[in-house]
Amino acid sequence: MLSTGALRAHLLAARLAGPVATSREVSLRSYRLFAARDPRVMLGLDPAWGWKEPDVLRLMARKCGVSNDPAHVAGPDVIDPERTLAGLDAFAQRLSSAAVRRAPVLFGTGHPHRLLGFYVALADAMSAAGCAVLTPAQGRCIDITTRFGVRTYKLDYVRGVAMVREPGVWPHGSEPGAHTHSPLPVRVALEAAVMVHGRLPELVVGDHGWVCGAGQLGIEAIGLADTDDPALFVGEAEGRVSVAVPLDDAVRSAYYRPLTRYVLNRACLSQ
């Protein structure tokens, strides 16, 4: 079993925590956009509170460990590894609770290039524990607004984990999918889960719009988030997101494998 100390060392060595690749400039820009309710960073969340930029910065300092000094405007941002470890423990607890109940679960990612393997291992473990891993709306086309205009993507699943692909670019079941922040894929999946299968997931696991989009609709959601993803942490503060784990969400996919082992062990889901 991977010890807490060994995982802490890995987080720092892989730059999943500590000084991360996400720059302070990018994080502060996201906080400004969030305060302005820019849909590009809301990820499907409609906050109940009137979050101003200083409020978001203070929250991110508390949740992630970034500097709360607004005059600190350059350089790499920082994530406190202790907050990452605490988030992973809470994340594992929610998985364990769902596994005990054999609850239906939906997995989805907007970071398939980096995080698909992490979620696939969790989906396999939850399925082995008797949970239904839902795959609604397979192949459904979704129009998503991007910086290049409106693009049509197709909802696809790899071993129980949802993502979107550009139609015709990648054959079914292959990797990778497209990077997206949009909540539209989870909304489409949830609608299909009800209309076709007659049930909703009791837990949604993922990142970006998958977590915030589900949480906004009242479904328990847990996920991973970087310092430039304030929506997940605001959702957690407002009670719409159950767990937001602070870490760099765009390092090499292999660097997440120790986190997988740690979470599965903590959740008592190791095979």
matplotlib code that plots the C-alpha trace (Angstrom):
import matplotlib.pyplot as plt

x = [0.0, 1.3, 1.9, 0.8, 4.4, 5.4, 2.4, 3.3, 6.8, 5.4, 3.0, 5.9, 8.3, 5.7, 4.6, 1.0, 1.3, 3.8, 4.9, 2.8, 2.8, -0.3, 0.9, -0.3, -1.3, -3.6, -5.2, -5.8, -7.4, -9.8, -10.7, -11.5, -13.6, -15.4, -16.3, -17.7, -19.7, -18.0, -19.4, -15.9, -14.9, -18.3, -18.3, -22.1, -22.2, -24.6, -23.4, -25.9, -23.5, -22.2, -18.5, -16.1, -12.6, -11.1, -13.6, -12.5, -8.8, -9.4, -11.4, -8.6, -6.0, -8.0, -8.9, -5.7, -3.0, -2.3, -1.0, -3.8, -1.7, -3.4, 0.0, 1.5, 0.8, 3.5, 5.3, 4.1, 1.1, 1.3, -0.8, -0.4, 0.2, -1.6, -4.7, -4.3, -4.0, -7.0, -9.0, -8.0, -9.0, -12.4, -12.7, -11.9, -14.5, -17.3, -16.3, -16.3, -19.8, -21.1, -19.6, -21.1, -24.5, -23.8, -24.9, -25.0, -22.1, -21.2, -17.6, -16.6, -13.6, -12.7, -9.0, -8.9, -5.3, -4.2, -6.8, -8.5, -6.4, -7.1, -10.9, -10.8, -9.2, -11.8, -14.6, -13.3, -13.1, -16.6, -18.0, -16.2, -17.8, -21.2, -22.0, -23.6, -21.2, -23.6, -22.8, -25.9, -26.1, -23.3, -22.6, -24.9, -23.8, -23.3, -22.7, -20.2, -19.0, -15.2, -12.7, -12.9, -16.7, -19.3, -18.0, -19.9, -18.6, -19.7, -20.1, -18.1, -17.1, -13.8, -14.2, -17.0, -15.5, -17.2, -15.5, -16.2, -14.5, -14.6, -16.8, -14.8, -11.4, -11.0, -12.5, -14.9, -13.1, -9.7, -7.9, -7.7, -10.8, -11.1, -10.3, -13.4, -14.8, -18.4, -21.2, -23.3, -21.9, -23.0, -26.4, -26.9, -25.8, -28.0, -31.1, -30.5, -30.0, -33.5, -35.2, -33.7, -32.6, -35.1, -32.5, -29.9, -26.4, -26.1, -22.6, -20.7, -16.9, -14.8, -13.6, -14.6, -18.1, -18.8, -18.6, -20.1, -22.8, -23.9, -23.6, -25.7, -28.5, -28.4, -26.4, -23.5, -20.3, -16.6, -13.6, -10.1, -9.4, -6.4, -5.7, -7.4, -10.7, -12.3, -15.8, -15.3, -14.1, -16.9, -19.3, -17.8, -18.1, -21.7, -22.5, -23.1, -19.9, -19.1, -15.3, -12.9, -9.3, -6.7, -3.9, -2.4, -4.7, -2.4, 0.8, 1.8, -0.9, 1.5, 2.0, -1.6, -1.1, 0.2, -2.9, -5.1, -3.5, -3.8, -7.5, -8.4, -6.6, -8.3, -11.7, -11.1, -11.5, -8.1, -8.3]
y = [0.0, 3.5, 5.5, 9.1, 10.1, 8.4, 9.9, 13.4, 13.0, 11.8, 14.8, 17.2, 15.3, 15.1, 18.7, 17.5, 19.8, 22.3, 24.6, 23.5, 24.2, 26.4, 30.0, 32.6, 34.8, 32.1, 31.4, 35.1, 35.5, 32.6, 34.2, 37.5, 35.7, 33.7, 36.9, 38.3, 35.1, 34.3, 30.9, 29.8, 29.3, 28.6, 25.0, 24.8, 26.2, 28.9, 30.3, 31.3, 33.8, 37.0, 36.0, 38.9, 38.4, 38.9, 36.3, 33.8, 34.4, 33.9, 30.7, 29.3, 30.2, 28.2, 25.3, 24.9, 26.8, 29.4, 32.8, 35.1, 38.2, 39.9, 41.7, 38.3, 38.2, 36.2, 32.9, 29.3, 28.8, 26.6, 23.8, 22.7, 18.9, 18.5, 19.9, 17.4, 14.5, 15.6, 15.9, 12.5, 11.0, 12.6, 11.5, 7.9, 8.1, 9.1, 6.3, 3.8, 5.0, 4.6, 1.1, -0.1, 1.0, -0.4, 2.9, 3.6, 5.8, 8.0, 8.8, 11.6, 13.7, 16.8, 15.8, 12.4, 12.9, 13.0, 11.6, 8.8, 6.1, 7.4, 7.3, 3.9, 2.2, 3.7, 2.7, -0.9, -1.1, 0.3, -2.2, -5.0, -3.9, -4.3, -0.7, 0.0, 2.2, 4.0, 4.8, 6.8, 8.7, 6.7, 8.3, 11.3, 14.5, 17.6, 21.2, 22.9, 26.5, 26.7, 29.5, 28.4, 28.7, 26.0, 22.6, 19.3, 16.5, 12.9, 11.5, 8.3, 5.9, 4.1, 1.3, 3.2, 6.7, 9.3, 11.9, 13.8, 13.2, 15.0, 12.8, 10.8, 11.7, 8.8, 5.3, 4.2, 3.1, 4.6, 7.4, 10.3, 12.4, 16.2, 18.6, 20.4, 22.4, 22.2, 21.0, 20.0, 16.4, 15.6, 17.2, 15.1, 11.9, 12.6, 13.2, 10.0, 8.1, 9.1, 8.8, 5.5, 3.8, 5.2, 6.1, 8.7, 8.1, 8.6, 9.8, 11.5, 11.3, 13.5, 17.0, 20.3, 20.5, 16.8, 17.7, 21.2, 20.3, 17.4, 19.2, 22.1, 19.6, 18.2, 15.0, 14.2, 15.0, 14.6, 15.5, 16.9, 20.5, 22.7, 26.2, 27.8, 25.9, 27.9, 26.6, 23.2, 24.8, 27.4, 24.5, 22.7, 25.9, 26.2, 22.6, 21.6, 19.7, 17.1, 16.9, 19.0, 17.7, 20.3, 19.2, 19.9, 18.2, 18.2, 16.3, 13.1, 10.4, 8.0, 10.4, 9.8, 6.0, 6.4, 8.5, 5.7, 3.1, 5.4, 6.2, 2.5, 1.5, 4.2, 3.3, -0.5, -1.1, -2.6, -5.8]
z = [0.0, -0.9, 2.2, 2.7, 2.9, -0.3, -2.1, -0.8, -2.2, -5.5, -5.7, -5.3, -7.6, -10.4, -9.9, -9.2, -6.1, -4.9, -7.7, -10.7, -14.4, -14.2, -14.1, -11.6, -14.5, -15.9, -12.5, -11.7, -15.2, -14.4, -11.1, -12.9, -15.5, -12.8, -10.9, -14.2, -14.7, -18.0, -19.2, -20.3, -16.7, -15.0, -16.2, -15.8, -12.3, -11.5, -8.1, -5.5, -3.9, -5.4, -5.8, -6.5, -7.6, -4.1, -2.7, -5.3, -4.6, -0.8, -1.5, -3.7, -1.1, 1.4, -0.8, -2.8, -1.0, -3.7, -2.5, -1.2, -2.1, -5.0, -5.7, -6.5, -10.2, -11.9, -11.8, -11.3, -9.1, -6.0, -4.6, -1.0, -1.1, 2.3, 0.7, -2.2, 0.2, 2.2, -1.0, -2.2, 1.2, 0.9, -2.7, -1.7, 1.1, -1.4, -3.8, -0.9, 0.2, -3.3, -3.6, -0.3, -1.6, -5.1, -6.4, -10.1, -11.1, -14.1, -15.1, -17.5, -18.3, -20.2, -19.9, -21.7, -22.8, -19.2, -16.9, -18.8, -17.2, -13.7, -14.2, -16.1, -13.1, -10.8, -13.1, -13.3, -9.5, -9.0, -11.5, -9.7, -6.5, -8.0, -9.1, -12.4, -14.4, -16.7, -20.4, -21.6, -24.9, -26.5, -29.9, -29.4, -31.2, -29.1, -30.4, -28.1, -28.3, -28.4, -29.1, -32.7, -32.8, -32.5, -33.0, -33.2, -31.0, -30.4, -26.9, -26.5, -23.7, -23.1, -20.5, -18.9, -18.9, -21.0, -23.2, -26.4, -29.8, -33.1, -35.4, -37.9, -36.5, -34.1, -34.5, -31.8, -28.6, -29.4, -27.6, -27.1, -27.0, -27.0, -24.2, -23.1, -20.1, -21.3, -19.1, -22.1, -22.3, -18.8, -19.4, -22.5, -20.6, -17.6, -19.8, -21.7, -18.4, -17.4, -20.7, -21.9, -18.7, -16.3, -13.6, -12.8, -11.4, -7.6, -8.1, -11.0, -11.0, -13.2, -13.8, -15.4, -16.7, -15.7, -12.1, -12.1, -14.5, -12.4, -9.1, -10.5, -11.2, -7.6, -8.3, -6.0, -7.9, -7.0, -9.1, -9.7, -10.4, -11.1, -9.7, -12.8, -12.2, -9.5, -10.4, -8.7, -5.5, -5.5, -6.0, -3.1, -0.9, -1.9, -1.3, -4.9, -5.3, -2.7, -3.2, -5.3, -5.2, -5.9, -8.2, -11.6, -14.1, -17.1, -16.2, -17.9, -17.6, -15.9, -13.0, -11.9, -11.3, -7.7, -7.0, -8.4, -6.1, -3.1, -3.8, -4.4, -1.2, 0.8, -0.6, 0.0, -3.7, -4.5, -6.5]

ax = plt.figure().add_subplot(projection="3d")
ax.plot(x, y, z, "-o")
ax.set_aspect("equal")
plt.show()
